[in-house]
């Protein structure tokens, strides 16, 4: 059922949204990720599925704005100084990867019997990675700002810069007469001048126009106008780069970089983010629709072998280049899996090459199918790599493993909770030994003067080496429920003299800790919720004494329910008795700071 037509625009929107709403949560529930959900939904409603849409390229062209907005948001995080620091990765690592991958995949094409011109165009179309898919996958796992994520972003930026040279290469490879060649040469120089001019105009506008414009709009206090201005900046920069023959995404990225130090940066990010997510999802839907199953069915042996060959060759090149650039095995393998697909610019390059008669329509259809299939396979390969790859060895650079230490209090886990919970002990002047199994946390906290040792506190020998057998208290602040319970069990034997004070995830976990023999266990959201509840009682007009009495009753009832959930007699011989807990609730101050067994 085709629905194109002026009277059915709303129906098209409803169908697109409905497909996404059904497919994406289902695929995420299955652990396959949102990208594969969008691609599958697009295939299902496209010309070769239910045929609700006949022309996916129209949707794909509009949805490219999602990629544009994604790059704008990345640019907002990249201050010029930071971008300058990435120059070696952008031009060195990026160019090395493109050259090596392009050369090997050209040989693959020639091995299939194609002319070197056809092989080169096909290879370079496949070299350019899908910015949309890679950035989405990096964003989902929170790696965009990580060092390995920054290298991938740098390579993607270099690949975006190749658009004009590759289109010029198509013109060079096109069969033409001497007169046509002269015209093409002059046209290429004109295109280069136009591209440089567009970049110059954008940089000038970013330096001298954008901030004054946003200051004027901010004084008007019209929120919708600020949102419109944010979209104007993104789309205007993209249009300017497109008119200059460059990548729209590159224009949006440059606009973001120019605004990265603006006082309006966070406002711009908040305004653009909703549009980015929606349009990027629409882009993936369009990619799924564009897979021509008729071409795949007709030429499936060539297409299947082509997908496997090109993805394998590209992954191998990326891995080798990453290792030559001194990346670890784990980072190199991760980059190879993540970037082994072709990208959305391949569609533009293949169309231009077909118009210039460098490739024929059959090659164009086959290569387009190969690129789309590689994009669809990437989330699956990433998932398989995550599931079956060996865990990377922990880097101990700048980290000291725990050895024989003694202190009044042993703190296990130094994240947000551990850092706050340790302040009282430090304020009293007592000594601390701190251990954590996250080496990045150890490095980060060292900048603030904390000495944190590496160690897994759930292991008895690590507890002993950290001095638990001589400590008066063991403060467990980790967010791993199973590990916290193991620590409580091991503490019975390693440090029976110490008070074991543990962060509990929820009520059920607190019951487990009670059975394991912990002395004090504090549900991580309980105290903050009680403080909020007391403030709400005060807001109803209650006095401070009345509010304290109300909250004491709440605490008492909670302690009584907790006592019913725990088997009787579990606290015998331990430092706390639940019966005393309810008694102590009457004495709670207006702003209670410490919770006991509840």
C-alpha positions as CSV (number, residue, x, y, z in Angstrom):
1,X,0.0,0.0,0.0
2,X,1.7,3.2,-1.2
3,X,0.7,6.3,0.7
4,X,2.6,9.1,-1.1
5,X,0.5,12.1,-2.0
6,X,-0.3,15.5,-0.7
7,X,-3.4,14.3,1.3
8,X,-1.6,11.5,3.1
9,X,1.4,13.3,4.6
10,X,0.0,12.9,8.1
11,X,-0.6,9.2,7.5
12,X,3.0,8.8,6.4
13,X,4.2,10.4,9.7
14,X,1.9,8.1,11.7
15,X,3.3,5.1,10.0
16,X,6.9,6.0,10.5
17,X,6.4,6.8,14.1
18,X,4.3,3.6,14.6
19,X,7.0,1.4,13.0
20,X,9.7,3.0,15.2
21,X,7.6,2.7,18.4
22,X,7.0,-1.0,17.8
23,X,10.4,-2.1,16.5
24,X,12.9,-0.2,18.6
25,X,11.7,-1.2,22.1
26,X,11.3,-4.8,20.9
27,X,14.9,-5.0,19.5
28,X,16.3,-3.3,22.6
29,X,14.5,-5.8,24.8
30,X,16.1,-8.6,22.7
31,X,19.5,-7.0,23.3
32,X,19.9,-6.1,19.6
33,X,20.1,-2.3,20.0
34,X,18.0,0.6,18.7
35,X,19.9,0.9,15.3
36,X,19.0,-2.6,14.2
37,X,15.4,-1.9,15.3
38,X,15.2,1.1,13.1
39,X,16.7,-0.7,10.1
40,X,14.4,-3.7,10.5
41,X,11.4,-1.4,10.8
42,X,12.4,0.5,7.6
43,X,12.8,-2.8,5.7
44,X,9.4,-3.9,7.0
45,X,7.5,-0.8,5.8
46,X,9.6,-0.1,2.7
47,X,9.1,-1.0,-0.9
48,X,10.2,-4.6,-0.4
49,X,8.2,-5.2,2.8
50,X,4.7,-4.0,3.3
51,X,5.3,-1.3,0.6
52,X,3.8,1.5,2.7
53,X,6.5,3.7,1.1
54,X,7.7,3.6,-2.5
55,X,10.4,6.3,-2.4
56,X,12.7,5.8,0.5
57,X,15.3,8.2,-0.9
58,X,13.1,11.2,-0.2
59,X,12.9,10.2,3.5
60,X,16.6,9.4,3.5
61,X,17.5,12.8,2.2
62,X,15.4,14.6,4.8
63,X,16.6,12.4,7.6
64,X,20.2,13.2,6.9
65,X,19.5,16.2,9.0
66,X,19.7,13.8,12.0
67,X,23.3,13.1,11.2
68,X,23.8,16.9,10.8
69,X,22.4,17.6,14.2
70,X,24.4,14.8,15.8
71,X,27.7,16.4,14.4
72,X,26.6,19.8,15.7
73,X,26.2,18.4,19.2
74,X,29.6,16.7,18.9
75,X,31.1,20.0,17.8
76,X,29.7,21.7,20.9
77,X,31.8,19.4,23.0
78,X,34.9,20.1,21.0
79,X,36.6,23.3,22.0
80,X,39.0,24.7,19.3
81,X,41.9,23.9,21.6
82,X,40.7,20.3,22.0
83,X,40.2,19.9,18.3
84,X,43.7,21.2,17.7
85,X,45.0,18.6,20.0
86,X,43.3,16.0,17.8
87,X,45.0,17.2,14.6
88,X,47.4,14.3,14.5
89,X,44.6,11.8,14.9
90,X,42.4,13.6,12.3
91,X,45.1,14.0,9.5
92,X,47.6,11.3,10.5
93,X,45.5,8.4,11.7
94,X,42.6,9.3,9.4
95,X,44.6,9.5,6.2
96,X,46.6,6.3,7.0
97,X,43.4,4.4,7.6
98,X,41.7,5.7,4.4
99,X,44.8,5.0,2.2
100,X,45.4,1.5,3.5
101,X,41.7,0.5,3.4
102,X,41.2,2.0,0.0
103,X,44.2,0.3,-1.5
104,X,43.3,-3.2,-0.1
105,X,39.6,-3.0,-1.1
106,X,40.5,-1.8,-4.6
107,X,42.5,-5.0,-4.9
108,X,39.5,-7.0,-3.7
109,X,37.4,-5.4,-6.4
110,X,40.0,-6.2,-9.1
111,X,40.1,-9.7,-7.8
112,X,36.4,-10.0,-8.6
113,X,37.3,-9.1,-12.2
114,X,36.2,-5.4,-12.2
115,X,38.2,-2.7,-13.9
116,X,40.5,-0.7,-11.6
117,X,38.4,2.4,-12.0
118,X,35.2,0.6,-10.9
119,X,37.1,-1.1,-8.1
120,X,38.6,2.2,-6.9
121,X,35.2,4.0,-6.8
122,X,33.5,1.0,-5.0
123,X,36.4,0.8,-2.5
124,X,36.4,4.5,-1.7
125,X,32.6,4.4,-1.2
126,X,33.1,1.6,1.2
127,X,36.0,3.3,3.0
128,X,33.9,6.1,4.2
129,X,32.3,4.8,7.4
130,X,28.7,5.5,8.4
131,X,28.9,8.5,10.8
132,X,25.3,8.0,11.8
133,X,25.7,4.3,12.9
134,X,29.1,4.7,14.6
135,X,28.2,7.8,16.5
136,X,24.9,6.3,17.6
137,X,26.6,3.2,18.9
138,X,29.3,5.2,20.6
139,X,26.7,7.4,22.2
140,X,24.7,4.4,23.5
141,X,27.7,3.0,25.3
142,X,29.0,6.4,26.5
143,X,32.3,6.3,24.6
144,X,32.1,9.5,22.6
145,X,34.3,11.4,25.1
146,X,36.5,8.5,26.0
147,X,40.0,8.4,24.4
148,X,39.2,5.5,22.0
149,X,36.0,7.2,21.1
150,X,37.8,10.5,20.3
151,X,40.1,8.7,17.9
152,X,37.1,7.3,16.1
153,X,35.5,10.7,15.9
154,X,38.7,12.2,14.5
155,X,38.8,9.5,11.7
156,X,35.2,10.2,10.9
157,X,35.9,13.9,10.6
158,X,38.8,13.3,8.2
159,X,36.5,11.0,6.1
160,X,34.0,13.9,5.9
161,X,36.7,16.1,4.5
162,X,37.2,13.7,1.6
163,X,33.9,14.3,0.0
164,X,35.1,17.1,-2.4
165,X,38.3,15.2,-3.4
166,X,36.4,12.0,-4.1
167,X,33.9,13.8,-6.3
168,X,36.8,15.4,-8.1
169,X,38.3,12.0,-8.6
170,X,35.0,10.8,-10.2
171,X,35.3,13.6,-12.7
172,X,38.9,12.6,-13.4
173,X,38.0,9.0,-14.0
174,X,35.0,9.9,-16.3
175,X,35.6,9.2,-20.0
176,X,35.8,12.5,-21.8
177,X,37.5,14.4,-24.6
178,X,40.4,16.8,-24.2
179,X,38.0,19.8,-24.3
180,X,35.9,18.2,-21.6
181,X,39.0,17.5,-19.5
182,X,40.0,21.1,-19.7
183,X,36.5,22.2,-18.6
184,X,36.6,19.6,-15.8
185,X,39.9,20.9,-14.6
186,X,38.6,24.5,-14.4
187,X,35.5,23.3,-12.8
188,X,37.5,21.5,-10.1
189,X,39.5,24.6,-9.3
190,X,36.3,26.5,-9.1
191,X,34.8,23.9,-6.7
192,X,37.8,24.1,-4.5
193,X,37.6,27.9,-4.3
194,X,33.9,27.7,-3.6
195,X,34.5,25.2,-0.8
196,X,37.2,27.4,0.8
197,X,34.9,30.4,0.5
198,X,32.1,28.6,2.3
199,X,34.3,27.6,5.2
200,X,35.6,31.2,5.5
201,X,32.1,32.6,5.6
202,X,31.1,30.1,8.2
203,X,34.1,30.8,10.4
204,X,33.6,34.5,10.1
205,X,29.9,34.2,11.1
206,X,30.8,32.0,14.0
207,X,33.4,34.4,15.4
208,X,31.6,37.7,15.0
209,X,27.9,37.1,14.4
210,X,26.4,34.1,16.3
211,X,27.1,35.2,19.9
212,X,25.8,38.7,19.4
213,X,22.7,37.3,17.8
214,X,22.0,34.9,20.7
215,X,22.5,37.7,23.2
216,X,19.8,39.8,21.5
217,X,17.5,36.8,21.3
218,X,18.1,35.9,25.0
219,X,17.1,39.5,26.0
220,X,13.8,39.0,24.3
221,X,13.1,36.0,26.6
222,X,11.2,34.2,23.9
223,X,12.1,30.5,24.3
224,X,10.6,29.4,21.0
225,X,12.7,32.0,19.2
226,X,15.9,30.6,20.8
227,X,14.9,27.1,19.6
228,X,14.3,28.5,16.1
229,X,17.7,30.3,16.2
230,X,19.4,27.0,17.2
231,X,17.9,25.2,14.3
232,X,18.7,28.1,12.0
233,X,22.4,27.9,13.0
234,X,22.5,24.1,12.4
235,X,20.6,24.1,9.1
236,X,22.2,27.3,7.9
237,X,25.7,25.9,8.4
238,X,24.7,22.7,6.7
239,X,23.2,24.5,3.8
240,X,26.3,26.7,3.4
241,X,28.6,23.7,3.3
242,X,26.3,22.0,0.8
243,X,26.3,25.0,-1.5
244,X,30.1,24.9,-1.2
245,X,30.2,21.3,-2.3
246,X,31.2,20.0,1.2
247,X,29.5,17.7,3.7
248,X,26.4,19.1,5.5
249,X,27.6,17.3,8.6
250,X,31.0,19.0,8.4
251,X,29.3,22.4,8.3
252,X,27.2,21.6,11.4
253,X,30.3,20.3,13.2
254,X,32.2,23.5,12.5
255,X,29.3,25.6,13.7
256,X,29.2,23.5,16.9
257,X,33.0,24.0,17.4
258,X,32.7,27.8,16.9
259,X,29.9,27.9,19.6
260,X,31.6,25.4,22.0
261,X,32.9,28.3,24.2
262,X,29.7,30.3,24.0
263,X,27.7,31.0,27.2
264,X,24.7,29.7,25.2
265,X,26.2,26.3,24.5
266,X,24.1,24.3,27.0
267,X,20.9,26.0,25.8
268,X,21.7,25.2,22.2
269,X,22.4,21.6,23.1
270,X,19.0,21.3,25.0
271,X,17.2,22.8,22.0
272,X,18.7,20.7,19.3
273,X,18.8,17.3,21.1
274,X,15.1,16.3,20.6
275,X,15.3,16.9,16.9
276,X,18.6,15.1,16.6
277,X,17.2,11.9,18.1
278,X,14.0,11.9,16.1
279,X,15.7,12.6,12.7
280,X,18.5,10.2,13.3
281,X,16.0,7.5,13.9
282,X,14.2,8.5,10.7
283,X,17.6,8.2,8.9
284,X,18.0,4.6,10.0
285,X,14.4,3.9,8.9
286,X,15.3,5.3,5.4
287,X,18.4,3.2,5.2
288,X,16.3,0.1,5.9
289,X,13.8,1.0,3.3
290,X,16.5,1.6,0.7
291,X,17.7,-2.1,0.7
292,X,16.6,-3.4,-2.7
293,X,15.7,-7.0,-2.0
294,X,15.1,-7.7,-5.7
295,X,18.7,-6.8,-6.5
296,X,19.8,-9.0,-3.5
297,X,17.7,-11.9,-4.8
298,X,19.1,-11.6,-8.3
299,X,22.8,-11.2,-7.4
300,X,22.9,-12.7,-4.0
301,X,26.1,-14.8,-4.4
302,X,28.0,-11.7,-5.5
303,X,26.5,-9.5,-2.9
304,X,27.0,-11.9,0.0
305,X,30.6,-12.5,-1.0
306,X,31.1,-8.8,-1.5
307,X,29.7,-7.8,1.9
308,X,31.9,-10.4,3.7
309,X,35.0,-9.6,1.6
310,X,34.8,-5.8,1.9
311,X,33.9,-5.9,5.6
312,X,36.7,-8.3,6.4
313,X,39.3,-6.4,4.4
314,X,38.3,-3.1,6.0
315,X,38.3,-4.5,9.5
316,X,41.7,-6.0,8.9
317,X,43.1,-2.7,7.7
318,X,41.6,-0.8,10.5
319,X,43.0,-3.2,13.1
320,X,46.5,-3.1,11.5
321,X,46.5,0.7,11.3
322,X,45.3,1.0,14.9
323,X,48.1,-1.3,16.1
324,X,50.7,0.6,14.1
325,X,49.3,3.8,15.9
326,X,50.1,2.0,19.2
327,X,46.5,1.3,20.2
328,X,45.9,-1.7,22.4
329,X,44.6,-5.0,21.0
330,X,41.2,-4.5,22.6
331,X,40.9,-0.9,21.3
332,X,42.1,-1.8,17.8
333,X,39.6,-4.8,17.6
334,X,36.8,-2.6,18.9
335,X,37.5,0.0,16.3
336,X,37.7,-2.6,13.5
337,X,34.3,-4.1,14.4
338,X,32.7,-0.7,14.8
339,X,33.9,0.9,11.6
340,X,33.9,-2.1,9.2
341,X,30.8,-1.0,7.3
342,X,30.3,1.4,4.4
343,X,28.6,4.8,4.9
344,X,25.8,7.0,3.8
345,X,28.1,9.1,1.5
346,X,28.6,6.0,-0.6
347,X,25.1,6.5,-2.1
348,X,26.1,10.0,-3.3
349,X,29.5,8.8,-4.6
350,X,28.0,5.9,-6.5
351,X,25.2,8.1,-8.0
352,X,27.8,10.6,-9.2
353,X,30.0,7.9,-10.6
354,X,27.0,6.4,-12.5
355,X,26.1,9.8,-13.9
356,X,29.7,10.2,-15.1
357,X,29.6,6.7,-16.6
358,X,32.5,5.4,-14.4
359,X,30.2,2.6,-13.2
360,X,27.1,1.2,-14.7
361,X,23.6,0.9,-13.1
362,X,24.2,-2.8,-12.2
363,X,27.3,-2.0,-10.3
364,X,25.6,0.9,-8.6
365,X,22.7,-1.3,-7.5
366,X,24.9,-4.1,-6.2
367,X,27.3,-1.8,-4.3
368,X,24.4,0.1,-2.8
369,X,22.9,-3.2,-1.5
370,X,26.4,-4.2,-0.2
371,X,26.7,-0.9,1.7
372,X,23.2,-1.1,3.2
373,X,23.7,-4.7,4.3
374,X,27.1,-3.8,5.9
375,X,25.3,-1.0,7.8
376,X,22.6,-3.4,8.9
377,X,25.2,-6.1,10.0
378,X,27.3,-3.7,12.1
379,X,25.0,-3.6,15.2
380,X,25.0,-7.4,15.1
381,X,28.8,-7.7,14.8
382,X,29.2,-5.2,17.6
383,X,26.8,-7.2,19.8
384,X,28.6,-10.5,19.0
385,X,32.0,-8.9,19.7
386,X,30.7,-7.6,23.1
387,X,29.4,-11.0,24.0
388,X,32.3,-13.2,23.0
389,X,35.4,-11.0,23.1
390,X,37.7,-11.5,26.0
391,X,37.6,-8.7,28.6
392,X,40.4,-6.3,28.1
393,X,43.2,-6.5,30.6
394,X,43.0,-3.8,33.2
395,X,45.6,-1.0,32.6
396,X,47.5,-0.4,35.9
397,X,49.4,2.6,34.6
398,X,49.5,5.1,37.5
399,X,47.6,2.7,39.8
400,X,49.0,0.9,42.8
401,X,47.7,-2.5,43.9
402,X,46.7,-2.8,47.5
403,X,49.3,-4.4,49.8
404,X,49.6,-4.6,53.6
405,X,47.9,-1.6,55.0
406,X,46.2,-0.7,58.3
407,X,43.8,2.2,59.1
408,X,40.8,2.9,61.4
409,X,38.4,2.6,58.5
410,X,38.6,0.6,55.3
411,X,36.5,2.1,52.5
412,X,35.6,-0.2,49.6
413,X,34.4,1.6,46.5
414,X,35.2,5.3,46.0
415,X,32.5,6.5,43.6
416,X,30.0,9.2,44.5
417,X,28.7,7.5,47.6
418,X,32.2,6.5,48.9
419,X,33.6,10.0,48.4
420,X,30.7,11.6,50.5
421,X,30.6,8.8,53.1
422,X,34.3,9.1,53.8
423,X,34.1,12.8,54.7
424,X,32.9,12.3,58.2
425,X,35.8,10.0,59.1
426,X,38.3,12.4,57.6
427,X,36.7,15.3,59.5
428,X,37.3,13.4,62.8
429,X,40.9,12.8,61.9
430,X,40.7,9.1,61.7
431,X,42.8,7.2,59.1
432,X,41.4,5.7,56.0
433,X,42.5,3.0,53.5
434,X,40.5,3.2,50.2
435,X,40.3,0.5,47.6
436,X,38.4,0.3,44.3
437,X,38.5,-2.0,41.3
438,X,37.9,0.8,38.7
439,X,41.4,2.0,37.6
440,X,39.9,5.1,36.0
441,X,38.2,6.2,39.3
442,X,41.6,5.7,41.0
443,X,43.3,8.0,38.4
444,X,40.6,10.6,38.5
445,X,40.5,10.9,42.3
446,X,44.3,11.1,42.5
447,X,44.0,14.6,41.0
448,X,42.1,15.7,44.1
449,X,44.7,14.3,46.5
450,X,43.1,10.9,47.4
451,X,45.3,7.8,47.5
452,X,43.1,5.0,46.3
453,X,44.5,1.4,45.9
454,X,43.5,-1.1,43.3
455,X,41.7,-4.2,44.7
456,X,38.6,-6.3,44.6
457,X,37.1,-6.0,48.0
458,X,34.9,-9.1,47.6
459,X,38.0,-11.3,47.9
460,X,39.0,-12.3,51.4
461,X,42.7,-12.0,50.7
462,X,42.3,-8.5,49.5
463,X,40.3,-7.6,52.6
464,X,43.1,-8.9,54.7
465,X,45.8,-7.1,52.7
466,X,43.9,-3.8,53.0
467,X,43.9,-4.1,56.8
468,X,40.3,-5.1,57.5
469,X,41.5,-7.5,60.3
470,X,42.7,-4.4,62.2
471,X,40.1,-1.8,61.2
472,X,37.3,-0.7,63.5
473,X,34.9,-0.3,60.5
474,X,34.6,-1.5,56.9
475,X,32.6,1.0,54.9
476,X,31.2,-0.7,51.7
477,X,30.1,1.8,49.1
478,X,30.0,-0.2,45.9
479,X,26.9,-0.5,43.6
480,X,27.3,-4.2,42.9
481,X,24.7,-6.1,45.0
482,X,26.3,-9.5,44.7
483,X,29.8,-8.2,45.5
484,X,28.4,-6.3,48.5
485,X,26.8,-9.5,49.9
486,X,30.0,-11.5,49.4
487,X,31.9,-8.8,51.4
488,X,29.4,-9.1,54.2
489,X,29.8,-12.9,54.3
490,X,33.6,-12.8,54.1
491,X,33.8,-10.1,56.8
492,X,32.6,-12.6,59.4
493,X,35.9,-14.5,59.1
494,X,38.3,-11.8,58.0
495,X,37.3,-9.0,60.3
496,X,34.8,-10.1,63.0
497,X,35.9,-7.2,65.2
498,X,34.9,-4.5,62.6
499,X,31.6,-2.8,62.1
500,X,30.5,-3.7,58.5
501,X,28.6,-0.8,57.1
502,X,27.2,-1.4,53.7
503,X,25.3,0.5,51.0
504,X,22.2,-1.5,50.1
505,X,20.6,-1.2,46.7
506,X,17.0,-1.7,47.9
507,X,14.9,-3.4,50.5
508,X,15.4,-6.9,49.1
509,X,19.1,-6.4,49.1
510,X,19.0,-5.1,52.7
511,X,17.3,-8.4,53.7
512,X,20.1,-10.3,52.0
513,X,22.7,-8.3,53.8
514,X,21.0,-8.9,57.1
515,X,21.2,-12.6,56.5
516,X,24.8,-12.3,55.5
517,X,25.6,-10.7,58.9
518,X,26.2,-7.0,58.0
519,X,26.0,-4.6,61.0
520,X,24.6,-1.6,59.3
521,X,23.0,-1.4,55.8
522,X,21.6,1.8,54.4
523,X,19.3,1.7,51.4
524,X,20.8,4.1,48.9
525,X,17.6,6.0,48.2
526,X,15.9,5.7,51.6
527,X,17.5,8.7,53.4
528,X,17.1,11.1,50.6
529,X,13.5,10.0,50.2
530,X,12.8,10.6,53.9
531,X,14.3,14.1,53.8
532,X,12.1,14.9,50.8
533,X,9.1,13.5,52.6
534,X,9.8,15.6,55.7
535,X,10.0,18.8,53.6
536,X,6.7,17.8,52.0
537,X,5.1,17.5,55.4
538,X,6.5,20.9,56.4
539,X,5.0,22.4,53.2
540,X,1.6,21.2,54.3
541,X,1.8,23.6,57.3
542,X,3.1,21.2,60.0
543,X,5.5,22.5,62.6
544,X,9.1,21.1,62.9
545,X,8.2,18.9,65.9
546,X,5.1,17.6,64.2
547,X,7.0,16.8,61.1
548,X,9.6,14.9,63.1
549,X,6.9,12.9,64.9
550,X,5.3,12.0,61.5
551,X,8.6,10.9,60.0
552,X,9.4,8.9,63.2
553,X,6.1,7.0,62.8
554,X,7.0,6.3,59.2
555,X,10.5,5.0,60.2
556,X,9.0,2.9,62.9
557,X,6.5,1.2,60.6
558,X,9.2,0.6,58.1
559,X,11.4,-1.0,60.7
560,X,8.6,-3.2,61.9
561,X,7.8,-4.3,58.3
562,X,11.5,-5.0,57.8
563,X,11.7,-7.1,60.9
564,X,8.8,-9.2,59.7
565,X,10.6,-9.8,56.4
566,X,13.8,-11.0,58.0
567,X,13.8,-14.4,59.7
568,X,13.8,-14.1,63.5
569,X,17.0,-14.2,65.4
570,X,19.3,-13.2,62.5
571,X,20.8,-10.4,64.5
572,X,21.8,-12.4,67.5
573,X,25.4,-11.5,68.5
574,X,25.6,-8.6,66.1
575,X,25.9,-4.9,67.0
576,X,22.4,-3.9,66.1
577,X,19.0,-5.3,67.2
578,X,15.9,-4.4,65.2
579,X,13.9,-3.8,68.4
580,X,16.3,-1.0,69.3
581,X,15.9,0.5,65.9
582,X,12.3,1.4,66.3
583,X,13.1,2.9,69.7
584,X,15.8,5.1,68.3
585,X,13.4,6.4,65.6
586,X,11.7,8.6,68.3
587,X,15.0,10.4,68.9
588,X,15.7,11.4,65.2
589,X,16.6,15.0,64.7
590,X,14.9,17.3,62.2
591,X,17.4,16.4,59.5
592,X,18.5,12.8,60.1
593,X,21.9,12.0,58.7
594,X,22.3,8.3,59.4
595,X,19.9,5.4,58.9
596,X,20.4,2.2,60.7
597,X,19.1,-1.2,59.9
598,X,16.3,0.1,57.8
